[in-house]
Amino acid sequence: MLYHLLFPLHEYLSVLHVFRYITFRCIGSALTAFLLVLVLGPVFINWIKSHHIGQVVRKDGPKSHYSKQGVPTMGGLLILAVVILTTLLWIDLSNHFVWLILAVLVWFGAIGAYDDYRKIRRRNSKGLSVSAKLLLQVLGAGTAIVVLYLMPGFDSQLSFPFFKYLRPDLGVFYILFALLVVVGASNAVNLTDGLDGLMTGPVVVTGAVYLLFAYLAGHALFAAHLHIPHVPGAGEVAVFSGALVGASLGFLWFNTYPAQVFMGDVGSLAIGAALGMVAIITKQEFLLVIVGGVFVMEALSVILQVGFFKMSGGKRIFLMAPFHHHFEEKGWPEPKVVVRFWIISIVLGLLAIATLKLR
C-alpha cells in the first residue's frame, strides 16, 4: 500500500525512491510488525484475560505444565492480524504470490482458531478430530497449490540443496508433493509449540532464511550467479517473510519463559502452512527440511513414538513425545530445553544459507 501511495511521488520528493527497493521494504515490514506486536501485546493479553480465554493443559502431559492452566492463549490471532496488516502495508499489491500466502495463512488460522475454541469452551474436548483437521487443511492448501500450479511461468521442477543442476520435473504430481510440504509444515510447527518460546525462536530463524532466499530467487542476476531457480515476483515474498519475522520477535517478548500468552493452534498451524507456501514459491522445498530441522525432528519423534508403541505392544522410544517433552522428563528445566533448541535452529539456519555456495 505504501509502495503504491508513496513511490509514485518520488519525482517530487527523491527520498521516496527507497520504496522501490525490496530490501528497504523488508526492513520496514519487519520493524513495523515488531513494534505493532510490542505495543498491542499488553492490550491484547488483557482482552484475552477479560474473555477468560485460557490454556487447557492435557492431563497426559508433563506435570510441570499444570501451572500453565489458564494462561491466556490464542495469541496467534495477534500475530496473524499484524502480519496481514504489515504485509499489505509494505508489498506491491499486484503480486499474486503474496496474496496466495495470505489466503493460506487465514484459512489455516481459521482452522486453528476453531480448534482452540472447542478446547477452551468445552473443557473435556480435544478440539477438532484429526481427520476433520486434515481434511480442512488439504482442502485449503490444495486449492492454493492448484492456483499456484496454473499460474503462467510457474514450473513443477524441484530444486535440491547442494546440487546445481538436479531439477527433476514432477509435472502434475508436483501438486501432491507441494500439498505434503504445506500440510506437513503446518503440523510440524504445531507439534513444536509445546514450551514457552520454543516454536517462536525457530520460526524467526526459518523466516529470516527464507527472506534471504525469496529475495535472491526474485533477482535474476543473483539467482543465476548462485545457481538457484529464478522466480519472477518472488522478491515480494521476502517482504511477507520480514513481517513474519518481526511479528514473531515481538510475540517472543511476551511468550518467553514464563509465558504471559501462548500462541495456540490459530498461530502455529497458520505460520507452519505459510512457511510451507514460501518454500514452494521460492522453489526451495527441501531447504525447509534443513532450516526447519527442529520442526522436522519434533514431527518425526511423534511418528516414531506412535509407530513403535503400536508395533511393540506398548513400549516407547522416548520418555514422552514430542521430543522436547523427553528432555523435560529427564529433568531439564524448560528454559534450558528451549534455548538449546534455539541454538540448534540457528546452526541449521546457517547451514541452509551455506548451501548457496555449497553446490
C-alpha positions as CSV (number, residue, x, y, z in Angstrom):
1,M,0.0,0.0,0.0
2,L,2.8,2.4,0.9
3,Y,4.6,1.3,-2.3
4,H,1.6,2.4,-4.4
5,L,1.0,5.6,-2.4
6,L,4.5,6.9,-1.9
7,F,6.7,5.6,-4.6
8,P,4.9,7.5,-7.5
9,L,5.7,10.7,-5.5
10,H,9.5,10.1,-5.8
11,E,9.6,12.5,-8.8
12,Y,8.7,15.3,-6.3
13,L,10.5,14.0,-3.3
14,S,13.5,11.9,-4.2
15,V,13.8,10.2,-0.8
16,L,10.6,8.3,-1.6
17,H,12.6,6.4,-4.3
18,V,13.6,4.0,-1.5
19,F,10.2,2.4,-1.6
20,R,11.2,0.8,-4.9
21,Y,13.7,-1.4,-3.1
22,I,12.6,-4.7,-1.7
23,T,15.4,-4.6,0.8
24,F,14.1,-1.4,2.3
25,R,10.5,-2.7,2.4
26,C,11.7,-5.9,4.1
27,I,13.3,-4.0,6.9
28,G,10.3,-1.7,7.1
29,S,7.8,-4.6,7.3
30,A,9.9,-6.4,10.0
31,L,10.2,-3.3,12.2
32,T,6.6,-2.3,11.7
33,A,5.4,-5.8,12.7
34,F,7.7,-6.0,15.6
35,L,6.6,-2.6,17.0
36,L,2.9,-3.3,16.4
37,V,3.0,-6.6,18.4
38,L,5.1,-4.9,21.1
39,V,2.6,-2.1,21.5
40,L,-0.6,-4.1,21.1
41,G,0.6,-7.1,23.1
42,P,-0.4,-5.9,26.6
43,V,-3.8,-4.7,25.3
44,F,-4.4,-8.0,23.5
45,I,-3.4,-10.1,26.6
46,N,-5.7,-8.1,28.8
47,W,-8.6,-8.6,26.3
48,I,-7.9,-12.3,26.2
49,K,-8.0,-12.4,30.1
50,S,-11.2,-10.5,30.2
51,H,-12.8,-13.1,27.9
52,H,-11.4,-16.0,30.0
53,I,-9.6,-17.5,27.0
54,G,-7.0,-19.6,28.9
55,Q,-4.8,-22.5,28.1
56,V,-6.2,-26.0,28.7
57,V,-3.4,-28.4,29.8
58,R,-3.5,-32.0,28.8
59,K,-3.7,-34.4,31.7
60,D,-1.3,-36.8,30.0
61,G,1.4,-34.1,29.6
62,P,4.3,-33.3,31.9
63,K,3.3,-32.5,35.4
64,S,5.3,-29.3,35.3
65,H,2.8,-27.9,32.8
66,Y,-0.1,-28.0,35.2
67,S,0.8,-24.5,36.4
68,K,0.2,-23.2,32.8
69,Q,-3.5,-23.9,33.1
70,G,-5.5,-20.8,32.4
71,V,-2.6,-18.7,30.9
72,P,-4.0,-16.6,28.1
73,T,-3.9,-18.4,24.8
74,M,-4.8,-17.8,21.1
75,G,-2.0,-15.2,20.9
76,G,-1.6,-16.3,17.3
77,L,-4.6,-14.0,16.5
78,L,-2.4,-11.0,17.2
79,I,0.4,-12.3,15.1
80,L,-1.8,-13.1,12.1
81,A,-3.5,-9.7,12.3
82,V,-0.2,-7.9,12.4
83,V,1.4,-9.9,9.7
84,I,-1.5,-9.4,7.3
85,L,-1.7,-5.7,8.1
86,T,2.0,-5.1,7.8
87,T,2.3,-7.2,4.6
88,L,-0.4,-5.2,2.9
89,L,1.2,-2.0,4.0
90,W,4.6,-2.8,2.5
91,I,4.1,-5.1,-0.5
92,D,3.4,-4.4,-4.1
93,L,-0.3,-5.3,-4.0
94,S,-0.3,-6.6,-7.6
95,N,1.9,-9.6,-6.5
96,H,-0.2,-12.8,-6.7
97,F,2.3,-14.9,-4.7
98,V,1.8,-12.9,-1.5
99,W,-2.0,-13.0,-1.8
100,L,-1.9,-16.8,-2.0
101,I,0.3,-17.0,1.1
102,L,-2.1,-14.7,3.0
103,A,-5.0,-16.7,1.9
104,V,-3.4,-19.9,3.2
105,L,-2.4,-18.0,6.4
106,V,-6.1,-17.0,7.0
107,W,-7.5,-20.5,6.1
108,F,-5.2,-22.4,8.4
109,G,-5.6,-19.7,11.1
110,A,-9.4,-20.2,11.0
111,I,-8.9,-24.0,11.4
112,G,-6.6,-23.4,14.4
113,A,-9.0,-20.8,15.9
114,Y,-12.0,-23.2,15.8
115,D,-9.8,-26.0,17.2
116,D,-8.7,-23.7,20.1
117,Y,-12.2,-22.5,20.7
118,R,-13.5,-26.1,21.1
119,K,-10.8,-26.9,23.5
120,I,-11.4,-23.8,25.6
121,R,-15.2,-23.7,25.7
122,R,-15.5,-27.5,26.1
123,R,-13.0,-28.4,28.7
124,N,-13.1,-32.1,28.0
125,S,-12.8,-31.6,24.3
126,K,-9.6,-32.4,22.4
127,G,-10.7,-29.9,19.7
128,L,-11.3,-30.9,16.1
129,S,-10.8,-34.6,15.2
130,V,-7.6,-35.4,13.4
131,S,-9.5,-36.5,10.3
132,A,-11.5,-33.3,10.2
133,K,-8.5,-31.1,10.7
134,L,-6.5,-32.9,8.0
135,L,-9.5,-32.7,5.6
136,L,-9.8,-28.9,6.0
137,Q,-6.0,-28.5,5.7
138,V,-5.9,-30.5,2.5
139,L,-8.9,-28.6,1.1
140,G,-7.3,-25.1,1.7
141,A,-3.7,-26.0,0.8
142,G,-4.8,-28.0,-2.2
143,T,-6.8,-25.1,-3.6
144,A,-3.9,-22.6,-3.2
145,I,-1.4,-25.0,-4.7
146,V,-3.6,-25.7,-7.8
147,V,-3.9,-22.0,-8.3
148,L,-0.2,-21.6,-8.0
149,Y,0.5,-24.5,-10.4
150,L,-1.8,-22.9,-13.0
151,M,-0.1,-19.6,-12.8
152,P,1.8,-18.7,-16.1
153,G,5.5,-19.3,-15.8
154,F,5.4,-21.4,-12.6
155,D,7.2,-24.6,-13.1
156,S,6.9,-28.0,-11.4
157,Q,10.6,-28.7,-11.1
158,L,12.3,-29.5,-7.8
159,S,15.4,-27.8,-6.5
160,F,17.8,-29.6,-4.2
161,P,20.3,-28.0,-1.8
162,F,24.0,-28.9,-2.6
163,F,23.1,-29.7,-6.3
164,K,23.3,-27.2,-9.1
165,Y,21.7,-29.0,-12.0
166,L,19.4,-31.6,-10.4
167,R,16.0,-30.3,-11.3
168,P,13.5,-33.2,-11.9
169,D,10.1,-32.2,-13.2
170,L,7.2,-33.8,-11.4
171,G,4.5,-32.5,-13.7
172,V,1.1,-32.7,-12.3
173,F,2.3,-34.8,-9.4
174,Y,4.0,-31.6,-8.1
175,I,0.6,-30.7,-6.7
176,L,0.6,-33.7,-4.3
177,F,4.2,-33.0,-3.4
178,A,3.5,-29.4,-2.6
179,L,0.4,-30.4,-0.6
180,L,2.6,-32.7,1.6
181,V,5.0,-29.8,2.2
182,V,2.3,-27.3,3.3
183,V,0.3,-29.7,5.4
184,G,3.4,-31.3,6.8
185,A,5.0,-28.0,7.7
186,S,1.8,-26.8,9.4
187,N,1.5,-29.8,11.7
188,A,5.2,-30.0,12.4
189,V,5.3,-26.4,13.6
190,N,2.1,-27.1,15.6
191,L,3.8,-30.0,17.4
192,T,6.8,-27.8,18.3
193,D,4.6,-25.3,20.1
194,G,4.8,-27.0,23.5
195,L,7.1,-24.9,25.6
196,D,7.4,-21.2,26.3
197,G,9.1,-19.6,23.3
198,L,10.2,-23.0,21.8
199,M,8.4,-22.6,18.5
200,T,8.8,-18.8,18.1
201,G,12.6,-18.9,18.0
202,P,12.9,-21.4,15.1
203,V,10.1,-19.5,13.2
204,V,12.2,-16.4,13.4
205,V,15.3,-18.2,12.1
206,T,13.3,-20.0,9.3
207,G,11.5,-16.8,8.3
208,A,14.8,-14.9,8.1
209,V,16.5,-17.6,6.0
210,Y,13.6,-17.7,3.6
211,L,13.5,-13.9,3.4
212,L,17.0,-14.1,2.0
213,F,16.2,-16.9,-0.4
214,A,13.0,-15.2,-1.6
215,Y,14.9,-12.0,-2.3
216,L,17.6,-13.9,-4.2
217,A,15.1,-16.0,-6.2
218,G,13.3,-12.9,-7.3
219,H,16.6,-11.3,-8.6
220,A,17.6,-12.7,-12.0
221,L,21.3,-11.9,-11.7
222,F,21.7,-13.2,-8.2
223,A,19.7,-16.3,-8.9
224,A,21.8,-17.1,-12.0
225,H,25.1,-16.4,-10.1
226,L,24.1,-18.7,-7.2
227,H,22.6,-21.4,-9.4
228,I,19.2,-21.2,-7.7
229,P,15.8,-21.1,-9.5
230,H,14.8,-17.6,-10.6
231,V,11.1,-17.0,-9.7
232,P,10.0,-13.6,-11.1
233,G,7.9,-11.8,-8.4
234,A,9.3,-13.9,-5.5
235,G,11.1,-10.8,-4.1
236,E,7.8,-9.6,-2.7
237,V,7.6,-12.8,-0.7
238,A,10.6,-11.5,1.2
239,V,8.5,-8.6,2.4
240,F,6.0,-11.1,3.8
241,S,8.8,-13.0,5.5
242,G,10.1,-9.8,7.1
243,A,6.6,-9.2,8.6
244,L,6.5,-12.7,9.9
245,V,10.0,-12.4,11.5
246,G,9.1,-9.1,13.0
247,A,5.8,-10.2,14.4
248,S,7.3,-13.4,15.8
249,L,10.1,-11.5,17.5
250,G,7.6,-9.1,19.1
251,F,5.5,-12.0,20.2
252,L,8.5,-13.7,21.7
253,W,8.8,-10.7,24.1
254,F,5.6,-11.9,25.8
255,N,5.9,-15.7,25.0
256,T,9.4,-16.2,26.5
257,Y,9.6,-18.1,29.9
258,P,7.5,-17.7,31.9
259,A,5.0,-17.0,29.1
260,Q,2.4,-14.3,29.5
261,V,0.5,-15.6,26.5
262,F,0.5,-18.7,24.3
263,M,0.1,-18.8,20.6
264,G,-2.4,-21.6,20.3
265,D,-3.2,-23.6,17.1
266,V,-4.5,-20.5,15.5
267,G,-0.9,-19.3,15.2
268,S,1.1,-22.4,14.9
269,L,-1.0,-24.1,12.2
270,A,-1.1,-20.9,10.1
271,I,2.6,-20.0,10.4
272,G,3.7,-23.5,9.5
273,A,1.4,-23.5,6.4
274,A,2.7,-20.1,5.4
275,L,6.3,-21.2,5.7
276,G,5.4,-24.2,3.5
277,M,4.0,-21.9,0.9
278,V,7.0,-19.7,1.0
279,A,9.2,-22.8,0.5
280,I,7.2,-23.8,-2.6
281,I,7.0,-20.4,-4.2
282,T,10.8,-19.8,-3.8
283,K,11.4,-23.4,-5.2
284,Q,13.3,-24.3,-2.1
285,E,11.1,-27.0,-0.8
286,F,13.8,-29.3,0.5
287,L,15.6,-26.4,2.2
288,L,12.8,-26.5,4.7
289,V,14.0,-29.8,6.0
290,I,17.3,-28.2,6.8
291,V,16.4,-24.8,8.2
292,G,13.3,-26.2,9.8
293,G,15.1,-29.2,11.2
294,V,13.7,-28.6,14.7
295,F,10.2,-28.9,13.3
296,V,11.1,-32.0,11.4
297,M,12.7,-33.5,14.5
298,E,9.6,-32.9,16.6
299,A,7.3,-34.4,14.0
300,L,9.4,-37.4,13.5
301,S,9.6,-38.0,17.2
302,V,5.8,-38.3,17.4
303,I,5.6,-40.5,14.3
304,L,8.3,-42.8,15.6
305,Q,6.9,-42.9,19.1
306,V,3.4,-43.8,18.0
307,G,4.6,-46.3,15.4
308,F,6.9,-48.1,17.8
309,F,4.3,-48.0,20.6
310,K,1.8,-49.9,18.3
311,M,4.3,-52.3,16.9
312,S,5.9,-53.2,20.2
313,G,2.7,-53.5,22.2
314,G,3.2,-50.5,24.5
315,K,6.9,-49.8,24.5
316,R,8.3,-46.3,23.9
317,I,11.4,-44.9,22.3
318,F,11.3,-41.5,24.1
319,L,10.1,-40.8,27.7
320,M,7.5,-38.6,26.1
321,A,6.8,-37.2,22.6
322,P,7.1,-34.6,21.0
323,F,10.8,-34.7,21.5
324,H,11.1,-31.6,23.8
325,H,9.0,-33.4,26.5
326,H,11.6,-36.2,26.5
327,F,14.2,-33.8,28.0
328,E,11.7,-32.3,30.4
329,E,11.0,-35.8,31.7
330,K,14.8,-36.3,32.1
331,G,14.8,-33.3,34.4
332,W,15.9,-30.5,32.2
333,P,14.5,-27.1,33.1
334,E,12.2,-25.7,30.5
335,P,14.4,-22.7,29.6
336,K,17.3,-25.0,29.1
337,V,15.4,-27.1,26.6
338,V,14.1,-24.0,24.7
339,V,17.5,-22.2,24.4
340,R,19.3,-25.4,23.2
341,F,16.6,-25.9,20.6
342,W,17.1,-22.3,19.5
343,I,20.8,-22.9,19.2
344,I,20.2,-25.9,17.0
345,S,17.8,-23.9,14.9
346,I,20.4,-21.1,14.4
347,V,23.1,-23.6,13.4
348,L,20.7,-25.2,10.9
349,G,19.8,-21.8,9.5
350,L,23.5,-21.0,8.9
351,L,23.9,-24.4,7.2
352,A,20.9,-23.6,5.0
353,I,22.5,-20.3,3.9
354,A,25.8,-22.1,3.3
355,T,24.0,-24.2,0.6
356,L,24.0,-21.1,-1.6
357,K,27.7,-21.8,-2.2
358,L,28.0,-25.5,-1.5
359,R,26.5,-26.6,-4.8
